[in-house]
Amino acid sequence: MLHSLPNCSLPLIDFRFEWQRQEELRVDSVESFPIRVRRKERLVAASFAYPDYQAVLVRVACDGVAGWGEAMTRSGPKITALLVEEYLGPMIVGKKFESPESVWHAIWRELRVRGHTRGVEVEGLSGIEIAVQDAYARLRGSPVSNLLGRRRASEVPAYAGSLFTSRGPLKSQVEVVKSLGLMGAKVKVGFGAERDFASLSEVRRGWEECELIADANGAYEPDEALKVAGKIKGLDLAWFEEPVPPDDLEGYRRFAREDPLPVGAGETWFVSDFSEPIEEKLIDVVEPSVSRCGGIGVAWGVSQDAARRGIGFSPMLGMNSAVSLAASLQLAAAAGKLVGAEYDPFGNPLLNELSPGFPRLRGGKLQVPEGNGLGIEVDMRFV
């Protein structure tokens, strides 16, 4: 059985760390910074479109030391930023806590009684929690990964996310990914069995050894998803990501019973949403977004419970910023049963221009930052 947090009726992931029960922590301030950068092209997935790069950065000062986090947003970053500063921040500013975990609980308790346990509120909480973890690890003079557990790796194998037919020829995108030595690529699907098969086949023909991932972003209902799975099964996929909507557990149960392909999911799940899929082994790879799921602590608990059930771990990045990637790499460096980390090689300014010298890619692997906290610094000129 999965662990449960104390005094909580929900079957939440237990993300408590022994190192987080030792020192008092005062939260001095919480700030948010909404960012929107217009894209050159409008990327279209099956369920939505990406006209802009967007993020909300969160800066939390604890005992005079600032830490950075990110609250994931795909639209309306100013709304998320306002929620962080005007709603969530006042719950903790000026107060003392035993640990980053207790900061998280102080906010979570208020969200629960209001029924705000998913969505933008938890995305805001994620940004605050990441920033607190960053500040706390800086205060202790350690990378976050060392405080999570034994740091297993200094570099992490990476795959490209994502290839879009709306970006241009898939062949050209494959060449970009191959030139970087990445292990594989995620291809956006969800446009019907024939079109999905054609897109995935084109990538497979151009890259035989590719770890190929089909990402439907929950576009299909179970019957259609299983039809598509049968069509693309012969293409040797690493996994079929979000074949059905994220809240359709019965759909995931059907996939688990019929087992047409390995399945990945988790980027649109929050806190306790992971419990049943992991316990029932409805998925083969779990893909939490650290800036959405509840933060580093929740994602760490997910990775540990998944490993105990023999489920692979791959932190989702999408079009998030360098802060999300740094947090994901700290998680990946300490996690068991790591499959790989998602990386955007197609010129995301939030990823490439926000933090000097980061990310670093060597031989197709992302280098885990070695500095204290998340291991990166944010260039305020970009913000």
N, C-alpha and C positions, 0 to 999 in steps of 0.2 A: 504493500500500500504506500501511496505517497504520504509525505509528512504533512502536518497541518500546523499553522501558526497558533500560538497560544491565544486563548480567548477569542477565537474566530470560528464561526460556524461554517465558513466556506472552505472547501478542500484546496487550500492555497499551497503553492510551492513553498517549502521551508528554505529560506535563503540566509539563515542566521550563520554568522561566522564567529568562531571563538575569539578572534582578535578584535571583535567589535564590542567587547563588554568590559573595556579596561579604562578608558579615559573619558572625561567630560568634554563636551563639544558645544561651543556656543555659536549660534547662527547670527551673524552680524547683519547681513543684507542679502536680498534676492533681486537680481536684475534680469531683464529679458531684452533680446535684440532680434526683432523680426527681419528677415532677409528675403528678398525676392530678386532674382536675376532672370531676365528674359532670355529664352532659348532661341537659337537660330532657326530651329525647325520644331514643329509641333509633333511630339511623339504620341502615337496612338496605340494603346493596349485594347484588349477586347472589352474591358469593363469601364475604362476611363481614359483620359488624355493627360499629357504633361506639357502644358504651354510654357511653364517656368520652372526654374530651380528655386526651391523654397525651403527655408529652415527657420527655426527659432532657437537661437543660442541662449543659454541660461548661465549667468555668473552668480555663484553663491560664495560669499565670504564667511569663513568659519575661523574664529580666533585670529583674525587679521590676515588670513591666507585665502586667496581666491581660487576657486575651482570652476571648471567649465563643464557644461552639459549641453545636451541638445534635446529639444522636444520636437518629435517628428511632426511635420505638417505637409499636406499636399495642396491645401488651399487656405486662404485667409490667415497668413502668419500673424497679422496684427491681432487677430482675435485670440490666438493661443498665447501670444506675448502678454496681452492684457490679463488673461486668466492667470498666468503665472505670477504677475506682479500684484494684481489686485485681489485675487481670490486665494491662491495657494500659498504665496509667500507670507502673508500676514499670519498664517497658522503657525509659523516656526520662527520668524524673525524676532530677535531679542530674547530667545529662550535657550536654555541649556539642555543638552541631551547626552545620553550615555554613549551613543554610537550613531553612525549613519543609518543603521537599521531602525533605531528609535525615532530618528527624524522622519523616515519613510512612514512608520506607523502613526505618527502624530497627524500626518496628512491623510493617510488611508482611513483612519477611524472616522474622520469627518466626511470623507467622500462616501464611505459605506452607508452611513446613516441617511445620507441624501440620495442614495441610489446611483451615485456617480462612479461606478466601478469599471466602466469601459469608456472608450472614446477620448475626446480631446482632454478631459480632465486627467486621465491616466497618462496621456502623452505629456501633459505639463508636469505631472508628478515624475515621470521618467527623466525629464530634463533636469529637474531639481535634484533628484537622487544621484544622477551621474555626476553633477557638479559637486555635491557633498562628498561623494566617494573620492573624487579627484582631490578636493581640498584636504580631506582626511589623510589620504595616502601621502600627500605632500608634507603635511605636518609630521608624519611618521618617517619621512625620508625614504619612501619605498614606492616602486611601481605598484599599481593596483593589482596586477596579476600575482605578485609575490604575497599579497595579503589575502587573496582569494584562496590560495593553496600553493602547492609546489608548482613553480613555473616550469612547464615541460618543454617549451620551444621558444626560440628567438626569432623564428620566421614561420610563416603560415602559408601553405599552398593556396592559391587564389584562382577563382574562375570569374569570367566576365559576366556582368549583369548590367544591361541586357541588350540582346540583339533585337531590333525593331524593323519590321518591313517598311514602316513609314519613315525610317531614317535614310533609306536608300538600299542599294543592292546588298543582300546578305553576304555575298562573296567578298565584297570590300570590307565589311565589318569583320568577317572571319580573318582576313589577312592582318588587320590591326591587332586582333587578339593573339593570333599565332606569333606575330613578330615580338610580342612581349613575353612569350614562353609560358602563358597561362595554361592551367590544366584543362580548362574547358570553357563552356559558355552556356548561358541561359538564353533561350529564345522565347519571345512572347508569342503565345498561341491563344486559342479561344475563338477562332474565326470559322469554325466548322472543320469536320474531319478531313476533307480533301485539301483545303488550304493549309491547315496545320501540317498535314503529311508532306505537302510540297515544300513548305518552309524548312521543316526539320530535315528532309531528305537533301535539300540543297546544302545545308550546313554539313551534314554527314558526308556527302560526296567530296566536299572541299577540305574535310578534316577528319580522316578516318579514326584517329586516336582520341578525338575530343570526348571529354566527359560532358555529355550532352543532356541538358535539362530543358524540359518543356514547361513553361509557366503560363497557366491559363487565367491566373488572377481571379479564380472563383467564378468564371464566366458560364460554366455549364451546370445544368441540372444532372443528377446522377445517371439517368438513362443515356443522355447524349455524351456525358463524360466517359462512360464505359465503352460506348461506340467508338469514340476518338481513341481511347486507350488501345482497343483492339486493332485499329488502323495503324497506329504508330509503334506498336509493340516490337516489330521487327527491326527497329532502328537503334536498338541497344542503348536505350536511355538510362542515364544515371538515376533520374527520378522524374515523376510527373508532379509538378508543383501546383498546389491549390486547384485540383481538377473541379471541385465543387465549392460553393460559397462557404466561408469560414465558419458559419454557425450551423452548417448542415452535418451534424455528427452522424446522422443515419446514413447520409451519403458516403461518409468516410468508412462507416461500418460495412457498407456494401462493397466498397473497394477492398477492404481488408478480407472479406469473405471470398470474393471472386479473384482477388490478387492478380490483376492483369499486368501491373507494373509497380515498381517501388513508388511510394508517394511521399512527398515533402509538404510541409505546411507549418504555419506558426507566425508569419509576419504580420497577420492581422488579428492575432490573439492577445488578450490582456490577462495578466495575473493568473487567475484560477482557470482560465480557458484551456490551459495546457494539461490539466490534471487527467481528465478522462481519456483524451487521445493517447497520452503516454501510458497510463495504467493499462488501457485496453490494447496497446500496441496497434493503433489504427494507422500509424504513419511509420515510415522507415527513416526519415530525416526530419528533425525539428529545426525550424528556422526563425527564432525570435528576433524581432527588431528591438535592440536595446533602448532606443529612444521612443519606443511606443509601448512595450510590454509591461513596463513598470520600473525599468532601470536595470542597473548592473546586478543588483541582488536577486531580482526575479529571474533574469536571464541565466545567472549562475546556478540557481536552484533548478531551473529547467534543464540545463546541461547535465547536471549531476543525476537527476532522476531519470533523464533519458538514457544516460550511459548505463545505469543499473538495469534498464529494460532492454539494452542492446540496440538502442536507437541512436543514429548518428546525429551530430550537432554541426550546424552551419549557420553562423550569425548572418542575418539579412542586412544589406546595406541599401540597395536601391539607389536613389538619387540623393541620399542624405549627405551630410557634410563630413569634413575631416574629424570632427569631434565624435560622431557616431562610429566612424571607422576605427579611431584610436581606442574607444571603449570596447568595440567588438574584438579588436586584436588582443587587448588585455584579457578578455574572456577566453578567446581561442588559445592563448598561450598557456593557460592553466587547465583547460577543459580536457576531459577524457573523450574518446571516440569522436574526435574532430574529423569531419569530412573535408572541410575547406572553408574559405571565407569568400564572400562576394566582394567584387571590386569593379568599379566603373572606369573603364579605360578610354571613354569617349569624350573627355574634355570637360568634365563637371567643374566649374570654377569654385563651387563650395568645397570641393574635395582638394583641388590642386592649388588654390590661391589663398586659402584661409590660414594655413599654418606653415611657416617657412621650413623647408627641408622635409616635409611630410606630405603624402606618403612616400615611402621608399620601396621600390620593387627591384628585386634582384633574382635573376634566373627563374622568373615566373612566380616568385614567392614574396609576400609582403613582409617587410621587416617590422618586428614588434618594437615600438618605441621603448627605449631603455631608461628614460628619465623618470623622475618621481611622478606620482599620480598617473594620469593618462599618458604622460610622457611627451606631450606636445604643448606648444604655446600658440595662442590665437593672435593674429595680426589685426589689431584694432583699426588699422587703416582700411582694411577690407570690410570690416563690420560697419 
